[in-house]
Amino acid sequence: MSFLHPGALVWALLAIPVVIFYILKIRLKRVPVSTVIFWRQIFDEKKPQSIWQRLRHLVSLLVQLFLLSLLVFSLAEPFLTSDSKNARRLVLVIDNSASMKATDGDPTRLTRAKEEALAVIRGLRFTDEMAVLSAGTQPTVVCGITGHQRTLREAIDSIPATDGPTHLAEAIAAAKRLGEEETSNEGSTTSSGKETEIVVITDGGTPDFAKLQTSDKIKFIVVGAKTPNVAITRFQTRRSAIDPIGYEILVEVTNQSDEESGPIRLAIKLNDNLIEIKPLNLKPNEKWSEVIENTTADGGLLIAELVTKGEKEDVPLVDALAADNVARAVLPVRLPQPTHMHSPSGNLFLQRVLEANPLVQLTQSKEMPKSFAAGGITVFHREVPAKLPPGQILVVDPASDCDLWTVGEKLQSPIVTQQEKESPLMAHVRLDNILMPEAKKLTFTHAAGKPSVLAGAVSGDPLYALIERPEGKVLVLTVHLEMGDLPFRTAFPILAMNALNFFNGGQGELRESLATGSTTSVTLATEATLRAPDGTEKKLPAGKLTVGPFDQVGVWTIDKDEYAVNLMNAAESDLRAPEDYPSSANAAGLVAGFLGRPVWYYLIAFAWAMAALEWYLYQRRWIS
C-alpha cells in the first residue's frame, strides 16, 4: 500500500494532546457544606466494583485514538498497488444532436444520456480519469482528461441541446486523438499503463452507426426507443423563371415509422396567411413530395407545418420530435420596376412585352427626354443619345452611334451560332435558327471596354451584348423587331424578363433554405450582428465571412437579411433507435460499483461508524 499524500500523516501528532487531556485530572474545588452525609451515600453507591468500570476511561481513550488514526490515514489517501495497475482512462462522447431532443427519454433522450453519463462518473475508481466530448452540430471537447468528478459532472450539465446533425465518427476520431496525446504525455506513476477506452452515449441517429463498431475499446450506450415520427425532410422556394410574380415551393414529407401515419395535414402559410393545405396519410416509410406553384409580388416568410384536425380547427402535430414538424423558407420580394421606353415611331412588340410584366411601371416618349429618372430602367428603341445616361439601359435595334459603339452596315442573313448559356441573361432562352434580318454591325469604342457577347452571328459579330460600366449596365440587341421572327418566339418575352431581373440584381431569385449544421458565405461592408432564433447575438466583422454552422432551427438574421434554417435530415428524424446495444452503463460494464471506491472512502465510513458506536456506548454509560 502507498499514499498519495504521505505528508498528511503528520496529523497523527494530534494524538499527543488527546492523551494529555485524558491524563490530566480535574482539580476539585473546595466548597463548604453543612453536612457530608448525603455525599457519602452517593460515593458508596458509585464506588468502583469491577475491572471494566476502572477501564472505562481507557476504552474511551482508545476509541478516540482509533478515530484519529482513521481520519489521518484518510487524509493521506492510501491506495493499493493493484488499483494503479487497473486504472482506466475513459473518453465519454455524448450525442447532443437534434434527435436527442426527442421526448421519449423522460423528458428527452439527451436528459437520459446525461443521467447515464453521471452513472459512469459515479462508477469511476479514484485512479480513473475521464474526458467529455459532445458530438452534435460540431464535435467539441467539453472537458479534458481529469479525475475530478465534480468537474466532470459540471461538464456534463453544460452540454446544450442542439438541432444539428450528429457527427459521431468525427467525435470518436477526436476522442482517439485526445487519448493518444494524453498517453504520449503521461509521466506520473499513477497514470502510467492506462489504456484509453471510448464510451459513446447516443440514440444511433446516424446512417453509419453500425460501421462505427470497429474496435473493442469503443462501447455504446443507446438511449431512446423505437419511436415513430413524421417529418418535413425538404422545403425550398424559388421565384419562377417564367412568371415575374410567380414562385415555386418544393416540399417533402417522410413517415419515419413502421406503421401508417394516420390522417395529417400539411399547412403552408406566407406571412401568416394560409395559401395551401395538403391532406396526407402516409404508409410505413413512405416519402411524399410535390412542387406547389403560386403567385405574388410580395415576399416574406413561408412556413410549412404538420397539423392534425382538432375539434374546431387544425392544431399542430404532436410527436416525439417537434423540430422537424415545422419548416421555413424566405421568399424574395419582387419590387416595382420604373421603366421608361423611348421610341420615335413606337414598337408594339416591345411595348407589349414590357407591359406584360406586372412589375413594370412603364412610361413612354417619342421625343428624346432632356433627363432620365435615377434608379429606373431606360429602354431605347432605334434612337439613342450621343452619350448614354447613367443607369440601367436596354437598347434594341440601335440606328445611330453613341459613346459606346458605332453602327456599321447590315449583316448578311445573320443566324445565331454562338450563345453564352451560362449567363443568367440567357437562362431558358434558345436563339438557334431564329432569323434576325436587318441586324447591324456594331463596333465598340474604347469606352465600352470589353463587352460580353451573349449571342453572336456566324461571322463573329455580336447580336446581343452586355457592357459593364461604373454608372450602370448596358444591354444592346441589334435585332430589327419588325423584320424578324424573334417577337413571335417564346424566347423574346423570356429574354426581356431576364434583362429586367438582371438590371434589378435578380431580386433575390433564390434564397435557399439551409439545413442545420451547414454554413453560408456572406460579404459584409460594415460590422453586423448575427441573431439566432433564440435571441442570442454575435458580432460579425466586416469582410467576406463564413457564418455557421447553424445549430438551431428557425430564422437567423444578419442585420436585415434573413436565413431560414430547418432540420431537413432524414437520419435525425428517424427515431427508431437500434435495439441490440446496451441501454445503461451497468449493462455496458462501465460502473465499478461500491467496491471501486478509494480506500479513504471506506476509512471515513468506518470512522463515522466508530463515532456512532462511541456515542451509543457513552449514552449507555458503558464508557465515560
NUMIFI-720943 format. One line per 4 residues: number of its first residue (from 1); their letters; for each residue x negated, y, z of C-alpha. Coordinates in nm, 2 decimals, padded with zeros to 4 digits, always signed. Example, Ala and Ser with C-alpha at 12.3 -4.5 7.8 and 13.67 -1.06 7.14 Angstrom:
% residues 2
1	as	-01.23/-00.45/+00.78; -01.37/-00.11/+00.71
END
This chain:
% residues 624
1	msfl	+00.00/+00.00/+00.00; -00.12/+00.35/-00.08; +00.00/+00.70/-00.01; +00.09/+00.98/-00.25
5	hpga	+00.02/+01.24/+00.02; -00.22/+01.09/+00.28; -00.28/+01.44/+00.43; +00.07/+01.42/+00.58
9	lvwa	-00.05/+01.16/+00.83; -00.19/+01.44/+01.03; +00.16/+01.50/+01.16; +00.11/+01.19/+01.37
13	llai	-00.07/+01.42/+01.62; +00.28/+01.52/+01.73; +00.27/+01.20/+01.94; +00.04/+01.38/+02.19
17	pvvi	+00.29/+01.64/+02.31; +00.57/+01.38/+02.31; +00.36/+01.16/+02.55; +00.27/+01.46/+02.76
21	fyil	+00.63/+01.57/+02.80; +00.72/+01.22/+02.92; +00.43/+01.21/+03.16; +00.49/+01.54/+03.32
25	kirl	+00.71/+01.53/+03.63; +00.96/+01.80/+03.71; +00.87/+01.97/+04.03; +01.17/+01.97/+04.25
29	krvp	+01.29/+02.30/+04.40; +01.34/+02.31/+04.78; +01.69/+02.42/+04.88; +01.80/+02.42/+05.25
33	vstv	+02.13/+02.23/+05.31; +02.34/+02.18/+05.61; +02.32/+01.80/+05.62; +02.14/+01.52/+05.42
37	ifwr	+02.39/+01.25/+05.50; +02.56/+01.26/+05.16; +02.23/+01.28/+04.97; +02.10/+00.97/+05.15
41	qifd	+02.42/+00.79/+05.05; +02.36/+00.88/+04.68; +02.00/+00.78/+04.70; +02.09/+00.44/+04.84
45	ekkp	+02.34/+00.39/+04.55; +02.08/+00.49/+04.28; +01.79/+00.31/+04.43; +01.60/+00.10/+04.15
49	qsiw	+01.69/-00.26/+04.19; +01.53/-00.42/+03.87; +01.23/-00.40/+03.65; +01.44/-00.28/+03.35
53	qrlr	+01.56/+00.02/+03.54; +01.19/+00.11/+03.62; +01.11/+00.08/+03.25; +01.40/+00.29/+03.11
57	hlvs	+01.17/+00.59/+03.07; +00.90/+00.39/+02.90; +01.15/+00.24/+02.64; +01.28/+00.58/+02.56
61	llvq	+00.92/+00.70/+02.50; +00.85/+00.41/+02.27; +01.17/+00.48/+02.07; +01.07/+00.84/+02.02
65	lfll	+00.72/+00.75/+01.91; +00.86/+00.50/+01.67; +01.09/+00.76/+01.52; +00.80/+01.00/+01.48
69	sllv	+00.59/+00.73/+01.31; +00.87/+00.67/+01.06; +00.90/+01.04/+00.97; +00.53/+01.08/+00.94
73	fsla	+00.50/+00.78/+00.70; +00.79/+00.92/+00.50; +00.61/+01.25/+00.45; +00.30/+01.06/+00.33
77	epfl	+00.52/+00.89/+00.07; +00.38/+00.53/+00.07; +00.41/+00.32/-00.24; +00.34/-00.04/-00.33
81	tsds	+00.08/-00.12/-00.60; +00.34/-00.32/-00.78; +00.56/-00.01/-00.81; +00.29/+00.18/-01.00
85	knar	+00.23/-00.11/-01.23; +00.61/-00.14/-01.31; +00.66/+00.23/-01.36; +00.88/+00.34/-01.65
89	rlvl	+00.89/+00.63/-01.89; +01.23/+00.69/-02.04; +01.33/+00.94/-02.31; +01.70/+00.99/-02.29
93	vidn	+01.88/+01.10/-02.62; +02.23/+01.24/-02.57; +02.46/+01.28/-02.87; +02.64/+01.61/-02.85
97	sasm	+02.78/+01.62/-03.20; +03.14/+01.71/-03.30; +03.27/+01.35/-03.25; +03.16/+01.36/-02.88
101	katd	+03.43/+01.62/-02.82; +03.69/+01.35/-02.88; +03.93/+01.33/-02.59; +03.93/+00.95/-02.54
105	gdpt	+03.64/+00.98/-02.28; +03.82/+01.13/-01.98; +03.82/+01.41/-02.07; +03.57/+01.39/-02.36
109	rltr	+03.31/+01.15/-02.48; +03.04/+01.40/-02.40; +03.16/+01.41/-02.04; +03.14/+01.03/-02.03
113	akee	+02.79/+01.04/-02.19; +02.67/+01.28/-01.92; +02.81/+01.05/-01.65; +02.61/+00.76/-01.80
117	alav	+02.30/+00.98/-01.81; +02.34/+01.07/-01.45; +02.38/+00.70/-01.36; +02.04/+00.63/-01.54
121	irgl	+01.88/+00.91/-01.34; +02.02/+00.77/-01.01; +01.87/+00.44/-01.11; +01.52/+00.57/-01.16
125	rftd	+01.25/+00.44/-00.93; +01.03/+00.71/-00.77; +00.74/+00.63/-01.00; +00.96/+00.65/-01.31
129	emav	+00.96/+00.95/-01.54; +01.21/+01.08/-01.79; +01.27/+01.34/-02.07; +01.60/+01.45/-02.21
133	lsag	+01.68/+01.54/-02.58; +02.01/+01.64/-02.74; +02.10/+01.50/-03.09; +02.37/+01.74/-03.21
137	tqpt	+02.35/+02.01/-03.47; +01.98/+02.05/-03.42; +01.77/+01.79/-03.22; +01.64/+01.98/-02.91
141	vvcg	+01.41/+01.89/-02.62; +01.63/+01.98/-02.32; +01.38/+01.87/-02.05; +01.02/+01.75/-02.08
145	itgh	+00.87/+01.44/-01.91; +00.93/+01.47/-01.53; +01.02/+01.26/-01.23; +01.22/+01.53/-01.05
149	qrtl	+01.57/+01.41/-01.05; +01.73/+01.75/-00.97; +01.56/+01.90/-01.28; +01.69/+01.61/-01.49
153	reai	+02.04/+01.65/-01.36; +02.04/+02.02/-01.44; +01.92/+01.95/-01.79; +02.20/+01.70/-01.85
157	dsip	+02.46/+01.95/-01.72; +02.32/+02.22/-01.96; +02.38/+02.02/-02.28; +02.66/+02.20/-02.46
161	atdg	+02.93/+02.06/-02.68; +02.90/+02.14/-03.05; +03.09/+02.10/-03.37; +02.79/+02.00/-03.57
165	pthl	+02.69/+01.66/-03.72; +02.48/+01.42/-03.53; +02.11/+01.38/-03.61; +02.03/+01.06/-03.42
169	aeai	+01.75/+00.95/-03.65; +01.57/+01.28/-03.62; +01.62/+01.29/-03.24; +01.48/+00.94/-03.20
173	aaak	+01.18/+01.03/-03.41; +01.13/+01.33/-03.18; +01.16/+01.11/-02.88; +00.89/+00.88/-03.01
177	rlge	+00.66/+01.16/-03.07; +00.72/+01.30/-02.73; +00.64/+00.96/-02.57; +00.32/+00.92/-02.78
181	eets	+00.20/+01.27/-02.69; +00.26/+01.20/-02.32; +00.08/+00.87/-02.34; -00.22/+01.02/-02.50
185	negs	-00.24/+01.30/-02.24; -00.19/+01.09/-01.93; -00.48/+01.06/-01.69; -00.34/+01.01/-01.34
189	ttss	-00.33/+00.67/-01.16; +00.04/+00.68/-01.11; +00.13/+00.74/-01.47; -00.12/+00.51/-01.64
193	gket	+00.02/+00.20/-01.80; +00.37/+00.34/-01.87; +00.54/+00.25/-02.19; +00.79/+00.48/-02.34
197	eivv	+01.15/+00.34/-02.37; +01.41/+00.54/-02.56; +01.77/+00.54/-02.44; +02.04/+00.67/-02.67
201	itdg	+02.39/+00.76/-02.55; +02.62/+00.81/-02.84; +02.96/+00.71/-02.99; +02.79/+00.57/-03.31
205	gtpd	+02.93/+00.85/-03.52; +02.67/+00.83/-03.79; +02.66/+00.63/-04.12; +02.32/+00.47/-04.04
209	fakl	+02.39/+00.38/-03.68; +02.31/+00.01/-03.74; +01.98/+00.09/-03.91; +01.86/+00.27/-03.60
213	qtsd	+01.83/-00.07/-03.42; +01.47/-00.10/-03.53; +01.28/-00.15/-03.20; +01.33/-00.34/-02.88
217	kikf	+01.23/-00.02/-02.70; +01.54/+00.16/-02.81; +01.85/+00.09/-02.60; +02.20/+00.22/-02.69
221	ivvg	+02.49/+00.31/-02.46; +02.81/+00.36/-02.66; +03.09/+00.57/-02.53; +03.44/+00.60/-02.67
225	aktp	+03.69/+00.36/-02.80; +03.82/+00.26/-03.15; +04.04/+00.57/-03.17; +04.24/+00.66/-03.49
229	nvai	+04.20/+01.01/-03.63; +04.34/+01.21/-03.93; +04.10/+01.48/-04.06; +04.07/+01.76/-04.32
233	trfq	+03.75/+01.65/-04.48; +03.73/+01.91/-04.76; +03.86/+02.26/-04.80; +03.73/+02.51/-05.06
237	trrs	+03.88/+02.80/-05.26; +03.77/+03.00/-05.56; +03.91/+03.26/-05.79; +04.04/+03.14/-06.13
241	aidp	+03.83/+03.16/-06.44; +04.14/+03.24/-06.65; +04.38/+03.43/-06.43; +04.24/+03.76/-06.29
245	igye	+04.45/+03.73/-05.98; +04.47/+03.35/-05.96; +04.29/+03.12/-05.72; +04.25/+02.75/-05.66
249	ilve	+04.23/+02.55/-05.34; +04.06/+02.21/-05.32; +04.18/+02.02/-05.01; +04.12/+01.67/-04.89
253	vtnq	+04.27/+01.48/-04.60; +04.14/+01.14/-04.48; +04.30/+00.89/-04.25; +04.01/+00.75/-04.04
257	sdee	+04.22/+00.47/-03.90; +04.31/+00.11/-03.95; +04.68/+00.19/-03.93; +04.92/+00.43/-04.11
261	sgpi	+04.91/+00.79/-04.00; +05.28/+00.84/-03.99; +05.46/+01.14/-04.13; +05.25/+01.45/-04.10
265	rlai	+05.23/+01.78/-04.30; +04.95/+01.99/-04.44; +05.04/+02.36/-04.40; +04.83/+02.63/-04.58
269	klnd	+04.86/+03.00/-04.49; +04.70/+03.31/-04.63; +04.67/+03.58/-04.37; +04.93/+03.40/-04.15
273	nlie	+05.18/+03.38/-04.45; +05.28/+03.03/-04.54; +05.20/+02.96/-04.91; +05.21/+02.58/-04.93
277	ikpl	+05.32/+02.28/-04.73; +05.24/+01.92/-04.83; +05.42/+01.62/-04.66; +05.18/+01.33/-04.61
281	nlkp	+05.20/+00.97/-04.49; +04.85/+00.81/-04.53; +04.78/+00.44/-04.54; +04.49/+00.30/-04.34
285	nekw	+04.16/+00.46/-04.46; +04.34/+00.64/-04.74; +04.20/+00.97/-04.88; +04.43/+01.23/-05.03
289	sevi	+04.31/+01.53/-05.23; +04.47/+01.79/-05.45; +04.39/+02.12/-05.63; +04.65/+02.38/-05.54
293	entt	+04.69/+02.69/-05.76; +04.83/+03.02/-05.66; +04.81/+03.39/-05.75; +04.75/+03.71/-05.55
297	adgg	+04.51/+04.00/-05.58; +04.48/+04.01/-05.20; +04.20/+03.84/-05.03; +04.18/+03.72/-04.67
301	llia	+04.16/+03.41/-04.46; +04.31/+03.08/-04.58; +04.39/+02.83/-04.31; +04.48/+02.47/-04.36
305	elvt	+04.63/+02.29/-04.06; +04.77/+01.94/-04.00; +05.11/+01.97/-03.83; +05.39/+01.74/-03.73
309	kgek	+05.76/+01.81/-03.72; +05.89/+01.94/-03.39; +06.24/+01.99/-03.27; +06.28/+02.34/-03.41
313	edvp	+05.96/+02.40/-03.61; +05.63/+02.24/-03.71; +05.38/+02.21/-03.43; +05.00/+02.14/-03.46
317	lvda	+04.90/+01.78/-03.48; +04.76/+01.65/-03.15; +04.50/+01.37/-03.18; +04.17/+01.28/-03.02
321	laad	+03.97/+01.54/-03.22; +04.10/+01.89/-03.27; +03.80/+02.03/-03.47; +03.90/+01.86/-03.79
325	nvar	+04.27/+01.94/-03.78; +04.21/+02.30/-03.90; +04.00/+02.42/-04.19; +03.93/+02.78/-04.31
329	avlp	+03.82/+02.95/-04.63; +03.76/+03.31/-04.72; +03.94/+03.42/-05.04; +03.77/+03.72/-05.21
333	vrlp	+03.99/+04.02/-05.27; +04.04/+04.15/-05.63; +04.02/+04.52/-05.63; +04.19/+04.75/-05.89
337	qpth	+03.96/+04.84/-06.18; +04.00/+05.20/-06.31; +03.92/+05.17/-06.68; +03.91/+05.43/-06.95
341	mhsp	+03.93/+05.34/-07.32; +03.81/+05.58/-07.58; +03.91/+05.50/-07.94; +03.96/+05.77/-08.21
345	sgnl	+04.20/+05.56/-08.41; +04.31/+05.33/-08.13; +04.29/+04.95/-08.13; +04.59/+04.74/-08.03
349	flqr	+04.39/+04.42/-07.98; +04.15/+04.59/-07.73; +04.43/+04.78/-07.56; +04.64/+04.47/-07.51
353	vlea	+04.36/+04.26/-07.38; +04.27/+04.52/-07.12; +04.64/+04.58/-07.02; +04.69/+04.20/-06.98
357	nplv	+04.45/+04.22/-06.68; +04.68/+04.31/-06.39; +04.38/+04.46/-06.20; +04.30/+04.71/-06.48
361	qltq	+04.43/+05.07/-06.43; +04.40/+05.18/-06.80; +04.37/+05.54/-06.93; +04.31/+05.62/-07.30
365	skem	+04.17/+05.91/-07.51; +04.13/+05.98/-07.88; +03.90/+06.28/-07.84; +03.57/+06.24/-07.66
369	pksf	+03.61/+06.34/-07.30; +03.37/+06.60/-07.16; +03.32/+06.40/-06.84; +03.39/+06.05/-06.72
373	aagg	+03.51/+05.95/-06.37; +03.25/+05.79/-06.15; +03.29/+05.44/-06.02; +03.51/+05.32/-06.31
377	itvf	+03.46/+05.12/-06.64; +03.44/+05.30/-06.97; +03.52/+05.13/-07.30; +03.41/+05.29/-07.62
381	hrev	+03.56/+05.16/-07.95; +03.36/+05.27/-08.26; +03.28/+05.63/-08.15; +03.01/+05.66/-07.88
385	pakl	+02.85/+05.98/-07.74; +02.49/+06.06/-07.83; +02.39/+05.99/-07.47; +02.59/+05.72/-07.29
389	ppgq	+02.72/+05.84/-06.95; +02.62/+05.67/-06.62; +02.84/+05.38/-06.50; +02.96/+05.05/-06.64
393	ilvv	+03.01/+05.07/-07.02; +03.16/+04.83/-07.28; +03.10/+04.93/-07.64; +03.29/+04.75/-07.92
397	dpas	+03.20/+04.79/-08.29; +02.97/+05.09/-08.25; +02.98/+05.32/-08.56; +02.72/+05.57/-08.45
401	dcdl	+02.38/+05.60/-08.29; +02.31/+05.68/-07.93; +02.02/+05.69/-07.69; +02.01/+05.31/-07.66
405	wtvg	+02.03/+05.20/-08.02; +02.06/+05.29/-08.38; +02.32/+05.14/-08.61; +02.20/+04.98/-08.94
409	eklq	+02.36/+04.81/-09.23; +02.63/+04.55/-09.22; +02.52/+04.19/-09.16; +02.60/+03.94/-09.43
413	spiv	+02.87/+03.69/-09.31; +02.73/+03.67/-08.95; +02.81/+03.35/-08.77; +02.72/+03.29/-08.41
417	tqqe	+02.44/+03.03/-08.39; +02.29/+03.11/-08.05; +02.47/+03.17/-07.73; +02.35/+03.22/-07.37
421	kesp	+02.56/+02.96/-07.20; +02.41/+03.01/-06.85; +02.52/+03.37/-06.83; +02.84/+03.44/-06.63
425	lmah	+02.94/+03.67/-06.92; +02.97/+03.37/-07.14; +03.15/+03.14/-06.89; +03.42/+02.93/-07.06
429	vrld	+03.35/+03.11/-07.39; +03.26/+02.94/-07.72; +03.19/+03.15/-08.03; +03.09/+02.87/-08.26
433	nilm	+03.22/+02.91/-08.61; +03.40/+03.24/-08.54; +03.39/+03.48/-08.83; +03.25/+03.83/-08.75
437	peak	+03.26/+04.03/-09.07; +03.16/+04.39/-09.08; +02.92/+04.33/-08.78; +02.64/+04.58/-08.80
441	kltf	+02.27/+04.55/-08.73; +02.16/+04.72/-08.41; +01.80/+04.83/-08.34; +01.75/+04.90/-07.98
445	thaa	+01.54/+05.20/-07.87; +01.27/+05.22/-07.61; +01.52/+05.35/-07.35; +01.72/+05.02/-07.38
449	gkps	+01.42/+04.82/-07.26; +01.45/+04.46/-07.34; +01.82/+04.37/-07.38; +01.96/+04.02/-07.31
453	vlag	+02.11/+03.87/-07.62; +02.42/+03.68/-07.52; +02.52/+03.59/-07.87; +02.32/+03.61/-08.19
457	avsg	+02.35/+03.55/-08.56; +02.16/+03.31/-08.77; +01.93/+03.60/-08.88; +01.84/+03.66/-08.51
461	dply	+02.03/+03.99/-08.49; +02.23/+04.04/-08.17; +02.60/+04.03/-08.19; +02.67/+04.06/-07.82
465	alie	+02.40/+04.20/-07.58; +02.35/+04.32/-07.23; +02.14/+04.63/-07.15; +02.03/+04.67/-06.79
469	rpeg	+01.97/+05.04/-06.69; +01.94/+05.20/-06.34; +02.26/+05.41/-06.39; +02.48/+05.12/-06.49
473	kvlv	+02.50/+04.82/-06.72; +02.60/+04.84/-07.08; +02.76/+04.56/-07.29; +02.77/+04.61/-07.67
477	ltvh	+02.97/+04.39/-07.91; +02.92/+04.46/-08.28; +03.23/+04.29/-08.40; +03.49/+04.46/-08.62
481	lemg	+03.81/+04.36/-08.45; +04.05/+04.42/-08.74; +03.84/+04.23/-09.00; +03.75/+03.92/-08.80
485	dlpf	+03.95/+03.65/-08.63; +03.80/+03.69/-08.28; +04.11/+03.87/-08.14; +04.32/+03.57/-08.23
489	rtaf	+04.09/+03.33/-08.04; +04.12/+03.24/-07.67; +03.76/+03.34/-07.64; +03.84/+03.71/-07.67
493	pila	+04.05/+03.76/-07.35; +03.81/+03.54/-07.16; +03.52/+03.75/-07.29; +03.69/+04.07/-07.18
497	mnal	+03.78/+03.93/-06.84; +03.42/+03.81/-06.78; +03.29/+04.16/-06.87; +03.53/+04.32/-06.63
501	nffn	+03.44/+04.08/-06.35; +03.07/+04.13/-06.43; +03.10/+04.50/-06.40; +03.26/+04.47/-06.06
505	ggqg	+02.99/+04.23/-05.93; +03.21/+03.92/-05.98; +03.42/+04.05/-05.68; +03.30/+03.75/-05.48
509	elre	+03.40/+03.49/-05.73; +03.33/+03.21/-05.48; +03.28/+03.24/-05.11; +03.20/+02.87/-05.03
513	slat	+03.32/+02.73/-04.70; +03.03/+02.59/-04.51; +03.01/+02.27/-04.32; +02.89/+02.27/-03.96
517	gstt	+02.52/+02.21/-03.94; +02.45/+02.39/-04.26; +02.27/+02.72/-04.32; +02.31/+03.01/-04.56
521	svtl	+02.08/+03.28/-04.71; +02.16/+03.64/-04.66; +01.98/+03.97/-04.75; +02.04/+04.25/-04.51
525	atea	+01.95/+04.61/-04.58; +01.96/+04.70/-04.22; +01.98/+04.53/-03.88; +02.31/+04.34/-03.84
529	tlra	+02.50/+04.14/-03.58; +02.58/+03.77/-03.62; +02.90/+03.69/-03.43; +03.01/+03.33/-03.36
533	pdgt	+03.37/+03.22/-03.33; +03.34/+03.20/-02.95; +03.24/+03.57/-02.94; +02.87/+03.53/-02.87
537	ekkl	+02.65/+03.77/-03.07; +02.29/+03.76/-03.20; +02.10/+04.05/-03.36; +01.96/+03.98/-03.71
541	pagk	+01.67/+04.19/-03.85; +01.67/+04.34/-04.20; +01.54/+04.14/-04.49; +01.61/+03.81/-04.66
545	ltvg	+01.71/+03.56/-04.39; +01.83/+03.20/-04.35; +02.11/+03.20/-04.10; +02.22/+02.89/-03.91
549	pfdq	+02.26/+02.60/-03.86; +02.62/+02.68/-03.77; +02.73/+02.47/-03.47; +03.09/+02.59/-03.43
553	vgvw	+03.40/+02.57/-03.65; +03.58/+02.89/-03.72; +03.49/+03.22/-03.88; +03.14/+03.36/-03.84
557	tidk	+03.08/+03.72/-03.92; +02.77/+03.92/-04.01; +02.90/+04.27/-03.96; +03.19/+04.28/-04.21
561	deya	+03.11/+03.97/-04.41; +03.30/+03.66/-04.31; +03.18/+03.30/-04.34; +03.43/+03.01/-04.29
565	vnlm	+03.27/+02.71/-04.12; +03.45/+02.37/-04.10; +03.36/+02.03/-03.97; +03.41/+01.86/-04.31
569	naae	+03.22/+01.55/-04.21; +03.38/+01.21/-04.26; +03.13/+01.04/-04.03; +03.20/+01.28/-03.74
573	sdlr	+03.58/+01.25/-03.80; +03.56/+00.87/-03.78; +03.62/+00.80/-03.41; +03.61/+00.42/-03.44
577	aped	+03.32/+00.35/-03.21; +03.13/+00.02/-03.25; +03.23/-00.25/-03.00; +02.92/-00.47/-02.99
581	ypss	+02.70/-00.23/-02.79; +02.67/-00.18/-02.41; +02.91/+00.08/-02.28; +02.74/+00.16/-01.95
585	anaa	+02.39/+00.20/-01.80; +02.44/-00.11/-01.58; +02.52/-00.32/-01.89; +02.21/-00.19/-02.06
589	glva	+02.00/-00.29/-01.77; +01.88/+00.07/-01.70; +01.99/+00.12/-01.34; +01.72/+00.00/-01.10
593	gflg	+01.98/-00.02/-00.81; +01.93/+00.03/-00.44; +01.60/-00.17/-00.42; +01.45/+00.07/-00.68
597	rpvw	+01.43/+00.35/-00.42; +01.09/+00.46/-00.29; +00.96/+00.33/+00.04; +01.01/+00.67/+00.21
601	yyli	+01.38/+00.64/+00.14; +01.41/+00.32/+00.35; +01.19/+00.47/+00.62; +01.42/+00.77/+00.65
605	afaw	+01.72/+00.54/+00.65; +01.57/+00.33/+00.93; +01.48/+00.65/+01.12; +01.84/+00.75/+01.12
609	amaa	+01.94/+00.41/+01.23; +01.70/+00.42/+01.52; +01.82/+00.77/+01.62; +02.17/+00.64/+01.63
613	lewy	+02.07/+00.34/+01.84; +01.89/+00.56/+02.09; +02.19/+00.79/+02.12; +02.41/+00.48/+02.18
617	lyqr	+02.17/+00.34/+02.45; +02.15/+00.68/+02.62; +02.52/+00.71/+02.63; +02.55/+00.36/+02.78
621	rwis	+02.28/+00.46/+03.04; +02.06/+00.18/+02.92; +01.77/+00.42/+02.88; +01.71/+00.77/+03.02
END
